[in-house]
Amino acid sequence: MKQIEAQIMQQSYLLVCPEGREERLMQAVQRLDAAMVKIRDAGKVKARDRIAVLAALNFAFELGDRELEPPSNGNPTSGATEAATASAPVSGASNSPAASTGHQRLNQLLTQLDAALGQDGMLL
């Protein structure tokens, strides 16, 4: 494991990353930073923890949409990614298998985020 320092909304975080995955982690940091800055700059939410939760919900919502869409040309992630907004497009829970898989994946992502941020950065 390798430690990497990353900046998210002008705050430094020391993250642990598996060897060889540093570039992918930094891409994720850049996407998260951009999403959080956009939410903050919209002026509706100011608290860093709320901004982080909204960004995570927006990413989870996008991920759920991708899981529900059939792959195009064999690439399940083709198409442009829309930037996160201050109002997360999350609606009521569903009992469908795809929704259950999405919820499991969301829980995995939140666990990974909590581990990366450490005790002081726990989201939920």
Summary of the structure (lengths in Angstrom):
residues: 124
radius of gyration: 15.1
end to end distance: 25.1
largest distance: 42.5
contacts: 299
relative contact order: 0.14
helix: 52%
strand: 13%
